[in-house]
Amino acid sequence: MARLSQQTEGFSRLVVRAQEQSQTLAQQASQAAANAQAAAQQRDLAKQDQSNSEAQAQLARQQAAPSSKKADQATQQAEEYRQEREAELVQLQQALGQIAETRRTAMGPGDDAGQQVDSLRL
């Protein structure tokens, strides 16, 4: 009978130890589940942030496109104006050159071309 008591006591200790280990493992499993849930929530938030960022980037590209087109048009128009002003400047320089070649005579304005012919005759 003493032996049976010892065996029962030994089994009781094993059961207590097994219960303690089971409880420890259950707590670890519970903590792991909580950590997994927190990680999943962080992953979901990161995906949502990424989606929001992509949407904002797309919106920015859409808003920038008309501005870029307007800038290109303004550059082209400025180049056209520059070319027009350059052509006008060339015309004014030619007109000024023609004015500089004329001279006043007693009979009215004349030009140097006639004077050059007269000087050749002398």
Secondary structure, 3 states (H helix, E strand, C coil): CHHHHHHHHHHHHHHHHHHHHHHHHHHHHHHHHHHHHHHHHHHHHHHHHHHHHHHHHHHHHHHHHHHHHHHHHHHHHHHHHHHHHHHHHHHHHHHHHHHHHEEEECCEEEEHHHHHHHHHHC
